[in-house]
Amino acid sequence: LCTIPDPAQALREAARVCRPEGRVVLLEHVRAPARPLAMAQRLLSPLNERAIGCHLDRDTFGLARSLGFVVEPIASRFFDIFQLAVARPPASPRVTLD
């Protein structure tokens, strides 16, 4: 999701097409929890965005949670910058035909 202009819209679309009881697997690089690394990401991100379109410091899992996803972290690497998680979309109302 680092190169998508509107990651919230992409996550909403993933939730829309996900089967009931489905899940979205996310392997993302995200904003570092350590302040010095997060500051470096913030400084370098504009250059990286212009060069290759990649945002270094997005809070992807925070965004997913704000959209109602339940995010279950699985693994992280390299100072918790690279993370694997399973996101379960918010429950949508089921339409039944009588």
FIFIZA-483326 format. One record per atom (N, C-alpha, C): residue number from 1; atom name; x, y, z. Coordinates in steps of 0.2 Angstrom, whole numbers, plus 2048, in hexadecimal, padded with zeros to 3 digits. Layout:
# FIFIZA-483326
NUM,CA,X,Y,Z
...
//
This chain:
# FIFIZA-483326
1,N,804,7FA,800
1,CA,800,800,800
1,C,804,806,800
2,N,80B,806,800
2,CA,80F,80B,800
2,C,80F,810,7FA
3,N,80D,80D,7F4
3,CA,80D,811,7EE
3,C,806,813,7EC
4,N,801,811,7EF
4,CA,7FA,812,7ED
4,C,7F9,819,7F0
5,N,7F6,81D,7EB
5,CA,7F4,824,7ED
5,C,7EF,825,7F3
6,N,7EA,820,7F3
6,CA,7E5,821,7F8
6,C,7E5,81A,7FB
7,N,7E9,818,800
7,CA,7E9,812,803
7,C,7E2,810,807
8,N,7DF,815,809
8,CA,7D8,814,80D
8,C,7D3,812,808
9,N,7D3,814,802
9,CA,7CF,812,7FD
9,C,7D0,80B,7FB
10,N,7D7,809,7FA
10,CA,7D9,802,7F9
10,C,7D7,7FD,7FE
11,N,7D7,7FF,804
11,CA,7D5,7FB,80A
11,C,7CE,7FA,80A
12,N,7CA,7FF,809
12,CA,7C3,7FF,808
12,C,7C1,7FA,803
13,N,7C4,7FA,7FD
13,CA,7C3,7F6,7F7
13,C,7C4,7EF,7F9
14,N,7CA,7EE,7FD
14,CA,7CC,7E7,7FF
14,C,7C6,7E4,804
15,N,7C4,7E8,808
15,CA,7BF,7E6,80D
15,C,7B8,7E5,809
16,N,7B7,7E8,804
16,CA,7B1,7E7,800
16,C,7B1,7E1,7FC
17,N,7B7,7DF,7F9
17,CA,7B7,7D9,7F5
17,C,7B9,7D3,7F9
18,N,7BB,7D4,800
18,CA,7BD,7CE,804
18,C,7B6,7CA,806
19,N,7B7,7C3,805
19,CA,7B2,7BF,807
19,C,7B0,7C0,80F
20,N,7AA,7BE,811
20,CA,7A8,7BE,818
20,C,7AD,7BA,81B
21,N,7AF,7BC,821
21,CA,7B4,7B8,825
21,C,7BB,7B8,821
22,N,7BC,7BC,81C
22,CA,7C2,7BC,819
22,C,7C7,7C0,81C
23,N,7CD,7C0,819
23,CA,7D3,7C4,81C
23,C,7D7,7C7,817
24,N,7DA,7CD,818
24,CA,7DF,7D0,814
24,C,7E6,7CF,817
25,N,7EB,7CC,813
25,CA,7F1,7CB,816
25,C,7F6,7D1,813
26,N,7F9,7D5,818
26,CA,7FD,7DB,816
26,C,804,7DA,818
27,N,808,7DB,813
27,CA,810,7DB,815
27,C,812,7E2,813
28,N,813,7E6,818
28,CA,814,7ED,817
28,C,81A,7EF,81A
29,N,81D,7F5,818
29,CA,822,7F9,81C
29,C,81E,7FF,81E
30,N,81F,800,824
30,CA,81B,805,828
30,C,820,80A,82C
31,N,81D,80F,82F
31,CA,820,814,833
31,C,823,810,839
32,N,82A,811,83A
32,CA,82D,80E,83F
32,C,82B,810,846
33,N,82A,80B,84B
33,CA,828,80E,852
33,C,82E,811,855
34,N,834,810,854
34,CA,83A,814,857
34,C,83A,81B,854
35,N,83A,820,858
35,CA,83A,827,856
35,C,840,829,851
36,N,846,827,852
36,CA,84B,829,84E
36,C,84A,826,847
37,N,848,820,846
37,CA,846,81D,840
37,C,840,820,83C
38,N,83B,822,840
38,CA,835,825,83E
38,C,837,82C,83B
39,N,83B,82F,83F
39,CA,83D,836,83C
39,C,841,835,836
40,N,846,830,835
40,CA,849,82F,82F
40,C,844,82E,829
41,N,840,82A,82B
41,CA,83B,828,825
41,C,837,82E,823
42,N,835,832,828
42,CA,831,838,826
42,C,835,83D,822
43,N,83C,83E,823
43,CA,840,842,81F
43,C,841,83F,818
44,N,842,838,818
44,CA,844,835,811
44,C,83D,834,80D
45,N,838,834,810
45,CA,832,832,80D
45,C,830,836,807
46,N,830,83D,807
46,CA,82F,841,801
46,C,834,840,7FB
47,N,83A,83F,7FD
47,CA,83F,83D,7F7
47,C,83D,836,7F4
48,N,83B,831,7F8
48,CA,839,82B,7F6
48,C,833,82B,7F2
49,N,82E,82F,7F4
49,CA,828,830,7F1
49,C,829,832,7EA
50,N,82D,838,7E9
50,CA,82E,83A,7E3
50,C,832,836,7DE
51,N,837,832,7E1
51,CA,83B,82E,7DD
51,C,838,827,7DB
52,N,834,824,7DF
52,CA,831,81E,7DD
52,C,82A,81D,7E0
53,N,827,822,7E2
53,CA,820,822,7E4
53,C,81E,81E,7EB
54,N,823,81D,7EF
54,CA,822,819,7F5
54,C,823,81D,7FB
55,N,81D,81D,7FF
55,CA,81D,820,805
55,C,820,81C,80B
56,N,825,81E,80E
56,CA,829,81A,813
56,C,826,81A,81A
57,N,822,81F,81B
57,CA,820,820,822
57,C,818,820,823
58,N,815,81C,81F
58,CA,80D,81B,820
58,C,80C,817,826
59,N,807,818,82A
59,CA,804,814,82F
59,C,7FF,810,82C
60,N,800,80B,828
60,CA,7FC,807,825
60,C,7F7,803,829
61,N,7FA,800,82F
61,CA,7F5,7FC,833
61,C,7F1,801,837
62,N,7F3,807,839
62,CA,7EF,80B,83D
62,C,7E9,80D,838
63,N,7EB,80F,832
63,CA,7E5,810,82D
63,C,7E0,80B,82C
64,N,7E3,805,82C
64,CA,7DE,7FF,82B
64,C,7DA,7FE,832
65,N,7DD,7FF,837
65,CA,7D9,7FF,83E
65,C,7D3,805,83E
66,N,7D5,80B,83B
66,CA,7D1,810,83B
66,C,7CB,80F,836
67,N,7CC,80A,831
67,CA,7C6,809,82D
67,C,7C2,803,82F
68,N,7C4,800,835
68,CA,7C0,7FB,838
68,C,7C3,7F4,837
69,N,7C9,7F3,834
69,CA,7CC,7ED,834
69,C,7CF,7EB,83B
70,N,7CF,7E4,83C
70,CA,7D2,7E1,842
70,C,7D9,7DF,83F
71,N,7DE,7E2,841
71,CA,7E5,7E0,83F
71,C,7E9,7DC,844
72,N,7EB,7D6,842
72,CA,7EE,7D1,846
72,C,7F6,7D1,843
73,N,7FA,7D4,847
73,CA,801,7D4,845
73,C,804,7CC,845
74,N,808,7CB,840
74,CA,80B,7C4,840
74,C,812,7C4,841
75,N,816,7C8,83D
75,CA,81D,7C9,83E
75,C,81F,7D0,83C
76,N,825,7D1,83E
76,CA,828,7D8,83D
76,C,830,7D7,83C
77,N,833,7DB,838
77,CA,83A,7DA,837
77,C,83D,7E1,836
78,N,843,7E2,837
78,CA,847,7E8,836
78,C,844,7EE,83A
79,N,845,7ED,840
79,CA,843,7F3,845
79,C,83B,7F4,844
80,N,838,7EF,843
80,CA,830,7EF,842
80,C,82E,7F3,83D
81,N,832,7F5,838
81,CA,830,7F8,832
81,C,82C,7F4,82D
82,N,82F,7EE,82C
82,CA,82B,7E9,827
82,C,827,7E5,82C
83,N,820,7E5,82A
83,CA,81C,7E1,82E
83,C,817,7DD,82A
84,N,815,7D7,82C
84,CA,810,7D2,829
84,C,80B,7D2,82E
85,N,805,7D3,82B
85,CA,7FF,7D3,830
85,C,7F9,7D0,82C
86,N,7F4,7CE,82F
86,CA,7ED,7CC,82C
86,C,7E8,7D1,82F
87,N,7E5,7D3,82A
87,CA,7E0,7D8,82B
87,C,7D9,7D5,82A
88,N,7D4,7D5,82F
88,CA,7CE,7D3,82D
88,C,7C9,7D9,82C
89,N,7C6,7D9,827
89,CA,7C2,7DF,825
89,C,7BC,7E0,82A
90,N,7B9,7E6,82B
90,CA,7B4,7E7,82F
90,C,7AE,7E3,82C
91,N,7AA,7E1,831
91,CA,7A4,7DD,82F
91,C,79F,7E1,82B
92,N,79D,7DF,826
92,CA,798,7E3,822
92,C,791,7E0,823
93,N,78C,7E4,822
93,CA,785,7E1,823
93,C,784,7DC,81D
94,N,781,7D6,81F
94,CA,77F,7D1,81A
94,C,778,7D3,817
95,N,778,7D3,811
95,CA,771,7D4,80E
95,C,76E,7CD,80C
96,N,768,7CC,80F
96,CA,764,7C6,80E
96,C,75E,7C7,80A
97,N,75D,7C2,805
97,CA,757,7C3,801
97,C,751,7BE,804
98,N,74C,7C1,805
98,CA,746,7BC,808
98,C,742,7BA,802
//
